[in-house]
Structure formats: C-alpha cells, structure tokens
C-alpha cells in the first residue's frame, strides 16, 4: 500500500499519512506509534492528534480520517501516567499543574473528536483501555476484530473511569456500564457492538481491504457534505464502505449472555447493597449460577474486591450525576475529579503498586464503609467541586456559566 507520509520521523509518537482515493480525494491515517508502551496516550500525542485534526478539518481534499495503533497488540492501552505519578508529591499544589496539562490536553482532544465534522474511523484491533476508550468513544465509525479486548480498569489504580468514561458507560444498556466501571471487566469485540462502542465486526487481517474500499468509494458528492443525514454525505459513504466488508465471527459476548444478572445486581439498591452481593460468592450464585461460575465474572469480581473503595464510590456517584449532563459538562466534571484524584492518596498508591514497585498490594486510604459514612460522603463529594479559581478552569468557557454545572452535579 503506497502512502504519502505527512510525518517523516518514523519514531515520532504519532505518524500521519494520507492515502489518495481513486477520485482524487484523500484519506488521512493517524497511527499511535509507541507500541512498546502499548501506545499509551501522552500529552504530546494528544497535542499532535489535535493539531493534525485541525489541519485536516480545513483541507477540502481530506474526506475521512482513520485512527489506529502501531503493532499487533494494542490500539491504546490507556494513558501514559508515569510522569503524572512523578508530579503527585505531597507538596504539589491543588490544582496540580501537570495534572491540568495531562487531563486538559486529553479532554480537549475528546471534545474535538466528538464534534469533528468529517468521519473518524477507529481501527480497534487489540487492547483498548482507559485513554484508548476515550479515543474510541470519540470516533464516528468503530471497527473491532476477534483480537479486540477493552476495559476501564481504573479501580485497580485508585482513579475513576475517566477519559469520558462517565459519558459512554452511562450509555450502555441494562446498566452494564456501571458494572464495567466497578469491576474493570475485560470485554471483547461483540461486547463493544452491544455496548454502543462499535459498529462493525471485521477480521484483524482486513485492514488493507478496508482502506482499499474507502479509496475506491465515490467521494465526489460526499466531499462537500458533512450532514450525516444526507444520503451521499461523507459519513454515509464511509458507512456503506464498511458495511460491505464481510462480517467476521467474534468471540461470544459476555454482556449479552449475562445482561439480566448484571442488571439485577446493579439495581439491587445503593452501592452498599451492590457491594454486599459482589463480596459474597453465595449471593452471586443465588443471583445466577452460570454467571457466578464463569471465569470472566470471577476475574471481574476479584478485581472489584481488590480494587480501590474510593474509586468504587466515585464511579457509582458519577454514573448517576452525569445522566442528564451534556458531553461538555461531563468532561468539565471529570476534569475536576481527575485533578482531585491527583492530589489525594489513592491514585498515587494504586500506580505505585501496579506500575512502580509492582507488588500489586495497594494500601487504600479508606474502606467502602468509611466512604459511605457521613464524613466519607463529604470526602467523595469534594472531588466534584472545581479546584480552580474563578475563570481559571481549563474548560469553563465550554459551559458559558461554570456555576450551571456546579448546580447540576450537587
């Protein structure tokens, strides 16, 4: 496959190419290019992606953009949080300047992607977690393969389902999103289709064939139309090209198999009621024997039991707080929570245990019972309050009136 290279530095963290179509237009290709770190998303990568999207937005020849990851293991396995960890000292101010830079660039990119007028096509092959899930949610056309594995595992590191997770977990059916946020359960391509995170199931060997279909499409009418409802819009041209690819057979969906016990579990009461069921093998078996006996469920439950109680409390609270918020309000709110997490002990302790010392034995600051006490509830609620001085929130201008969001989330 020939391509014009936009970025000639092959060791750059993101590579940019353009493929000419048969009718004289261009398909942009963005490749996350740090395969040794499973294409973990960094500040520099977010900045480069945003700059290129802005440039291609104003290029009339560019009709669609493909986003993929280098290597055959992962699209993007999350955020590159090592430098963020190093910034989380006891003397760091609130808000932490690097946390503002890290989450600010990440969330600005997600907003840009959600409102991008040209088709954004995700090649979602391999591992997709955390920040990669945010990129996935921001694309208009998502392809998954038999190798796709996705999760929001922040409960293991004392963060919360960030990267716009509050937005897309809310939009999964039967409260499966709340289950995934609490347990960090690893899911597959069929689960992504069910959970409104993907539209097309293809084989991992189909990438070149899909690019060829896009190149051979008739873009003459679609290049001038970004109206998704127009029959010959660029979005519909992409949809027809991707739908023409042979549908691949993917692993069976666990969410489809167990949506009913998951729905019952997540509607059993408040977080204390959900916790009581998740902590009891007997209670889970009474709920559904097959669900309780499945190794997939057992891994998810073990992750929850070993996970951070503050994360569980934040995840549950966010799930209900964002139900009626706009995307921009959700990103604003998540920024507040993320910056508070960077100042509080559990996030740093979780990263230490998993990625620094690798002892996998985090010492969390609070039990769930303490989180649910009156004092604990006050601590959890503090995470939602803006830590920025008036008019200094990085996304305050998205809302028009910052106080509106603060009123909505109380």
N, C-alpha and C positions, 0 to 999 in steps of 0.2 A: 504494500500500500504506500503510495507516494504522498508526501505532505510538504507544505511549506512551513518551515519552522519559524515561529514568531520569536521564541526564546532559544538562542543557540547554545546557552550554557546548560549542558545536559546534566550537570549536578545541581542545578537550581531546585529549590524546594517545590516549585510548581513549573511544569512545562506547558507551553502554549503552542498549538499548531492550528493550521487552517487547511481544510480539505476542499478542493473545488468541486462543485456539483456539475452534472452534465449540462445544466442550462446556464452556467456562468455565475452562480452564486457561491457562497462559502459556508461550510460547516465548521464552527470553532470547536476545538478539543482542548480541554484543560485536564492535565494529569497531575494529581498529587504525587510528589516524587521523593518521598522519604521511606522507601519500603523497609529499611532496617528497623524503623520505629513503627511499622505498620501504618505509615502515612499519617501519623498523629498530627493533629491540626495545631499550628503555631500562630503567633501574632503575625509573623512575616507572611505566612501562607494566606491568611485571611486578607491581608492588605493587598497582596499580589492578585488574588482572585477578584477582589472588589475592583481594583484598578482596571483589570482586563475586561470585566463585565461592563464597566462604564464605557470603555473604549469601543467594545463591540456593539453596545447598545446604539451608538450613533453611526455605525457603519451599515449603510443600506445594503451592502452585498452580503452581510452576515445574516443568515436566516434562522439558525438554530445553534445551540451550544451543547456539547457532550461533556460530562464531568465523570472522570474515572480515577482509579488509583493505580500506581505502578506496582509491579509484582503480581504474584498469583495468590497471595494470602489474604489481603485485605483491601477494601476500598479506603476505609479510615477507621482506626480502632479507638478514636477518642481524641481528647485534647492533649497537647504536649505540656504537661503540668509540672515538669521538673523545676523550671525557672520560677513558676508561681509558688512552688513549695519553698524554694530558697528565699522568697520575698516575705514569707509568713512568719516573721520574727515577733517576739513579744513586744518589741519596741516600734513595730511598724504602725504608722498612723491609720486611723479609720476615716475615710476610705483609703485602703492600700493603693498607692499609685499604680503599681504593676498589675494588681487585680483589675483596676479600672481599665488599663490598657488591654489586658488579655480578654476580658469579657466584653469590653466595649467594641473592639475590632471584630470579635466573633459575632456578636449580636447585630452589629451594623451590617455585616455580610448576610446574615439570615434574612433580615428585613429586605435588603436589596434583592435577594433571590426570590422571595415571596411575591414581590411586586414587579419583577422583571417582565417586560412585555414580550420578549422572544422565548421560544421553547427552551427549557433547560432539561436535558436528558441525562438521567443518572444511570451509569453502568454499575449496578450494585452487586458486584461479584465479591465473594469472600466475606471477611469480618466487617461489620458496621456497628460501631458503638459510640455513645456519648456525642462528641462533636460531629462524628460522621453521620449520626442520626439527624442532627440539625441540618446538615447539608442535604441529606435525603429528603427530609420534610420540605425543604425549600424548592425542590425541583418539581417541574410540572409533569414530567413523564419519567417513571421509575421502572427500570428493568431489574429483575432478580433472577438468580440462577440456582442450580442444585447445590452450589457451594455457599450460598448466602447464609450468614449467621448474624443475627442482630440482637442487641440487648441495651438496656440502660442500667448498668451495674453500679451506679453511684453509691448505693447503700453499703458497698464494700469499702469505700474510701471516705465516708463521712461528709459527702457533698449533698446533692439532691439531684433529681432528674432535670438537669439544666439543658442548655443548647436548644431551647424552645421545647423541651420535653413536656412542660406543663401544657403546652398548646396541643401537641399531637397525641399525647396519652389520653387527654380528655376526649378526643375524637375517635377513639377505638370503641367497638361495640361491646355491650354487656359488661362494662367496667373492667375489661381485660387490661386496659391501660393502667389502671390503678394497681392491679396485680403485678404487672411487669415492673412498675416503678418501685413497689415494695420489695419484690423478690429478686430483681435483676435477672429474671429467667431468660435463657438464651433461646431464641426463636429462629425459624427458617424462612425460606422464600415464600412458601404457601401461607405462613403466618403473616408475612408482610402484606400479601394480597388481601387477606381477610381484615387486617388492621388498618386499611386505608393508607398504607405506606408504600405501596407499589401497584402498578397496573399491568405489567407484562412479565410472564414467565418464559425465559429462554434458556438455552444451554450455554454453559460457560465458554464453549467453543464458537459461539455465534457472533462474537463482536465484529469481526471483519464483514460478515454478511449483513449485519445491521447498518454499519457505516455505508456499505455499498447501496443498500436500499434507500438510505437518506440521500445519497449523492444522485441516485437515478430518479428521485421524485421530481415532479414538475413544480418548481418554485416560482414560476413567472407571476402567478396571481397571488400566491401566499406571501411573497416577499414584502408586499405593500400593505398587508393586513395583519394586525395583531389582535383583532377582535376574535376571541376564542369561539364565539357562536357562529361566525361566518363560515360557510361550507368549505371555502378554499383558504381559510386562514392558515398561518404557519403552524399553529397548534394542531389543527385538524389534519394537515398534511403529515405531520410527524405521527399522529395517532394512527393514520391509515398505514404508514410505512411499518410501524412497529407491530401493528395487529396482523400484518401479512406474514410475519415471521412465524415459523412453526412453534406451537406452544410446547414447551418442554415439560417432562414429568418431574415434579419436585417431590421432596420428602413430604409425608403427610403432615398436616397442620395439627399441632397440639392444641392451639387455641380453638380450632373447630371441634376437636374431639371433646374438649373439657370446658367449653364455654359455660355450660349450665352450672357445674360445681363452682367454677370461678365466680360466676355471677352471684350465686348463693353466698359464697364466702365473703365477697366484697360488700354485700348488702346485709351482713349478719348483725350490724349495729355500728357503733363507733370504732375507733382504732383499737380500743381495749378489747372489744369483742372479736375483731379480726385477729388480733394478736393471740387471744386465748385459743382460737382454732388453729392458727399456724404453729403454736407451741405444742400442740397435742397430736401425736400420731393417731391416737384412738379417735379423737374428734374428726380428724380429716378422713379416716376410714369410714366413719358413720356418715359423713357427707357424701362420699363416693369412693367405693373400694378401689376401682380401677384407677381413678385419679390419684388416690393416696399411694398406690403401689407402683406407679410409673416412676422410673428413674429420673425422668425430666422434672416431675413435680418434686421429688425428694431433693434434687440438687437445688431447685428454687427455694424450697422451704429451709434447707440448710444454710443457704446464702442469707435469707432473712434472719434466721436465728443468730447467726454470727455477725450480722450487719449492725450498723450504727443506729441506735434508737432515735437520736435527733433527726437523722435522715428520714426514718420512718414517719416521724411526727410532721416534718416539713413536707414530705411527699403527700401525705394524707390531707394536710391543711391546704396545700396548693391546689390539689385536684379539685377541691370544691370552691376555692376562692376565684379561680380563673374561669369558671364555667360561663360567665356572661361577659368576659373581657375581650377586647379586640386583640389581634396579634401584637400590636404595638404596646398595648397596656401590659400584656403578658411578658414581653421582652423587658419592658421597664421594670416590672415587678421582679422578674428573675435576676436582673442586674443587682437589685437591692439585696436579694437573698444570697447571691453568689459572693458579693463583696463582704457581707456579714460573715459568711462561712469562712472566708479567707482570714478573718480576724479572730474567729473562735477556734477552740482547740481540736475539735473532732476531725475536720478536714485535714489538717496537718498530720494528726496522728494516723489517720487512715492511709494517707500517702506514704508516710514513713513505714508502716507495717507491710504495705503491699509492694512498694517500689524502691524504697531506700534500704532499709535493713532487711526487708523481705522475710521477716519472721512470721508474718501472717497472724499476728497476735495483738491486734489493736486494743488499747485500753480506753474505752469510750468514756466520755465525761459524765454521762447520765444514763440511768436505766430508763426504760419506757415508762415505768410507773412514775418516775421523777419528772419526765417530760409532760405527763398528763396531769400532774398536780397543779395547783393554782400558780405556784411560783414557776413551775416548768412551762406552763402555758404562756405566761408572760415572757419568758425567755424565747420561746418559739415565735411569738408574735413580733418581737423586736426585729426579727430577721426581715420582715416585710416593710419596715419603715425605711425611707430613704436615708442613707448615711451622709448625703451630700448637703452642702449649704444651699440656700435658696438660689435657684437659677444655675446651679453648677452640675446638676445631674446630666450625664452624657446624653441621655435620651429624653430629657424634659421637653424639648421642643417638638417631639413627636406627638405629645398629648395636648398641646395648646395650653392647658391648665393642669399643672402637676397635681394640684390638690384633688382633682377629679379622681385620679387613680387611687390616691391615698384614701379617699372616701369609699371607693368601691370595694377595697380589699379589707376593710375593717368588719 
